[in-house]
Amino acid sequence: MLIFTIKNTTMRDFTIRTYKLLLSALKENGYLFKPFRDFIKNPASRCIILRHDVDARKMNSLVCARLENEMGIKGTYYFRIVSGSFDEKIIRQICDLGHEIGYHYEDLALAHGDNDIAIKLFEEHLAKLRRVAPVETICMHGSPLSKYDNRKLWDKYNYRDYCLSGEPYLDTDFNQIMYLTDTGRRWDGSSVAIRDKTPKLDLLNDEMNEKLKYNFHSTFDIMVAARENRLPANIMITVHPQRWDDNMLPWLKELIWQNFKNIIKKAVAEKQKK
């Protein structure tokens, strides 16, 4: 169990309260927060690209969006088309709060690798989401149980043909932008990540760890680095709102379930290396 002590108060990691402390620490260190869409159009010299992958427990995304709005922060929320993520009312509310809405696509996995079927599904699902909110960027869903990498759809097709300006995994220079993700319910989860990483990411983090002594396991590690001014100028942070909860029962459920999934994902990741 990840905990942190501030002024003799023990805190759990992956709560909304801890998430607010993280955002506050980054703001206090002079970072500007931008949705991915806005960063593409107008990069900033000291910036957090704040990304949310809404995989499940969609109400949690609204909680995060409201908190960020109260703090004057805007980010991007990528929604899947499945019922655990897609909800017109929630999506509209998050959009109305000033956040970017994007499509968290998994169409190649849904089509079992058939590109022609996948692109038709993509068109249908993108249109469905655009009936709810404007969509300018997309982001692949890792689909860890599928052998198909959803990004491979763009080996045959071009997402820019659909009036889309970017895809984080394909349009981010990770030599210049550090990538932090809570995949695996931890911040050093590359060993349990199937696709939520890039070939350049591990090299980038290795170089940064050597130079700046990064060792981020908990959210509190990132906060300490921010307060000590040890973070790089530009960072993309990916959070999965389903992981963040103040209520003990769902928090424990997510902790136990994620630890179980990590065992399976680590085995899959090791098998892929062979």
N, C-alpha and C positions, 0 to 999 in steps of 0.2 A: 504494500500500500504506500503510495507516494504522499508524503506529508511535508510540511514546511513550518518552521516556527518564526513568527514575527512578534516581537515584544511579548514573549511568553505565551502566545496564542498559537495552538497547533491548527494548521489548515490542511485540508485535503486538496490534492491536485485534481484537475479536470472538473472543477465546479465553476459555476457562473461567476462566483465571487473571485476565484483565482483568475479567471479569464479577464475580468475587469481590471485586476491588478496588473496583468500583463500588458493590456492596452495602455493603461496609465503610465507604466514604466517606459514604454516606447514613446508615448507622446511627450513625456517629460524629458526624454533624450533628444527631442527635436525632430522626430520623424513625422512626415506628412503621410497620411493614409490615402490610397487611391484604389478604385476598382481597376481590374485589368484593362477594361476598355479605355479608361481615361489615361492609364499609364502608356498604352500604345500610342495614343494621340499626342500626349504631352508628358514625356518622362520628366521626373524630378530628380534633383541631385541627391536628396536624402529622403527615401521613400519606402513605405511598406505597401506592397501589393497584397491586399487582404482578400483571400479567396476562401469560400466555404463550399464544400462538397456535401450536398444534402442527399445522403444515401438512404436514410431512414429517420424515424421519429421526427417528422417534419415540424411539429410544434416547437421543438428546440431551436430550429432556425429562426423562428419569429422572435423568440426570447433573445437570441444573440443580436438580431437585427435591431430590436428596440433599444437594447443596451448601447449598441454602437451609435445609434441615432442620438441618444441622450448625451453621448460623449463627443458629438460632432464628427463622427467617423463614418466613412462610406466604404463598402466593399462589394465584392461580387458573390452572388449566390447561384451555384450551378445545381439545377434540379433534374433528377432522373424522371423518366416518364411513368415509372411504377407507382402504385397507389401509396406506398410508404413514403414517397417523396413528393409526387405531384399533387398539388391541392390549389385550385384556382384562387380561393379566398386568401390563403396564406401568401401565395406568390404576389398577388395584387397588393397586399398590405406591405410586404417587404419592398416592393417596387415603389410604393407611395412614400416610403421612408427615405427614398433617395438612393437606394442600393441598385447595383446592376443585376439584372437577371440573365442567366445564361443556361444553355442546354448541356446537361451532363450525359452525353450520348454513350450508348452501348449497343448500337445497332448491328455491328458486325457479329458480336457475340450472340445477340438474339436471332440472327439469321444463320447461325452455325457456320460462319465463314463464307457464305454466299454473298459476294459483293453486290450483285444486281438486286437481290432481295434487300440487302442492308441499306442501299442508298434510297430505295423506295420507303423503307421504314424511317430512315433519317428525315426525308422530306416530309413525311406525314407527321412525325413527332415534333419536328421543328415548327411546322405550321400550327400545330395544336398549342404549343407553348407561346408562339407569337400572337395567338388570339387572346392571350392573357396579358402579356407584357412585351415590350420591345426586346429583341435579342440580337446582340451584335457580336458576341463571342461564344465559343463552345469549349468544352473540356471533356476529354474522354473519362469514362468510368472504368476503373481497373478490371472489373469483372474477374475476380481472382479464381472463380470456379470454372472459368472458360479457358480453353487453350488459345482463344483468339484475342489478339491485341486490337482493340477498336480503332487505334490510330492507323492501322494498315489499310483502312478504307480509303485513306487519302493517297495511297500509292496508285490508285486507279482514278479517283475523282478529286475535285478541287473544292474545298469548302468555301473558298472565296466566291465561287459562282452563286452562292446563296446569300450574298450581301453580308458576309461575316468578315470581321476584321482580324480575328486572331484565335489561336488555340494555345493555352499556356505552355504545353509540352513542346509545341512546334515553333512558337514565336517568342520564346524567352531566351536571352543570351545568358546561360547559367555560368559562363565565365565571368560575367559582370554582376550577376544577381544571385545572392545566396538563397538556397531553397530550404525551408523548414516546414515539415509536415508532421502532424500528430498521428500519422498512420501507425497502427499497432498500439494506440493509446500511450504513446511515448514519443519523444522527439529524436531518438536515435534508432528508429525502427527499420533501417534499411534491410536488415537481415530477415524481417518478416513482411517486407513489402514486395508484392509481385510486380506491379507496374508503376506505382507511385514514386518514381525516381527517374533520373535520366542518366545516360552514360557519362555525362560530364559532371553529374552531381557528386558522385563519390570522390572523384579527383579534386573537385573544388573544395569539398569539405575536408579532405585530407590535407590539402595545402593550407587551408584556413586554420585547421586544428593545430598544425605544426607552427604556424606563424603567430596565431592569436590565442592558442591554448583553449580552443572551444571544446567543451565536453557537455553537451546538452542532453540530458536524459529527462529531466522534469521541466515543467513550465517555470519553476522557480530558478533554475539554472539560467534560463534566458533572461529573466528579470535582473538577476545579478549582473550578467554581462552587459545589459543595457545601462544599468546604473553606473557601471565601471567604464562605460564608453568603449567597450571591446567589440561592438558589432559593426559589420560593414555598412556602407552607405545605403545600399539597396538590397532589400530582402523580399522574397515572396513567401508569405506564410499561408499554409493551407490548414484549415481547421474543419473537422467533421462535427457539426453541432450535436449529433446524437451522443457524442462522448462526454459532453459538458452538462452537468446537472447538479443543482444544490441539494436536491432531495435524496436521502440516503438509499432508499430501496432501488430506484432506477439506476443510481450511481453504482451500487454494488452489482446489480444485474449486468450492466455494461462492462464493469471490471472483470467479472467472472467469464462472461461470454467472449470478451476480447482476448483474454489470456488463453482460452481454449482455441480460438481462431488463430492466434499467433503460433501455436504449436503446429497446426496444419499448414499455415502459410509458410512457415520456415522450412518445413519438409518439402513443399512444392518449390520454393525458391532454390533450395539446395539441389533438387532434381534438375531444375532448369540449367544450372551451371554445368552439369555433366554432359 
